Amino acid sequence: MDKTEKAKLGGVNKEICQTIVNMVDYAEDSIVSRTILDKSTGTITIFAFDKGQRLSEHTSPYDAVIQVLDGKAQVTINGRKNEIAAGQLIVMPANASHSVAAEVKFKMMLIMIRS
């Protein structure tokens, strides 16, 4: 694996079992992210949100899946609020207005499908 490929994987080693929830740490008053996979067909990114942090309302031209790994969050899609907790997931359709808010600390995996 060359340096470029390893950088795209956020330093994650292929073919080695890892615990997703431990791949990113919480940071005070911050949102921390780590890209696990970045391909032309899509990305997988792990996020850790401190309590009170949020991603403001926006859209994406791609379908995406949020899977909560730890804690719980409020995900609003096209004005509809959804409370999701560890072990649950939600699909955000392409071009849908959406936001993510952390009422408590939480971690999520975002899978974005580009094709």
C-alpha positions, 0 to 999 in steps of 0.5 A: 500500500502506498502513502496516498492509499494509506492516507485515504484510509485514515491510517486504517489497516486493511484486512485487520478486524477493528472496533469501529467505536474506538476509531475516533475519540471525543474532543471537548466542544468539537466534532472529530472525524476520521475517513475510513474509506474514500473511493470514487463510488463513496466514502465511510467516515466515523464522527464523534460529536461532543454534547451540543455540537451539530451539523447545520442544515444542508443537502448532498447530491448523494444517498447517505446512511448514518449508523449511530455507534455510541450515544444518541442524536437527533437527525432532521430530514426534510423537517422531520425530526428523528431520534436515533440511538446506538445500534440504529441507522437512518437513510438520508436520500439524495438532495434531502435537507438534513441536519445532525444534532448531539443532545449528548455525546455520540459517535456515528458512521456515515456511509455516502454512496456516490453511484 
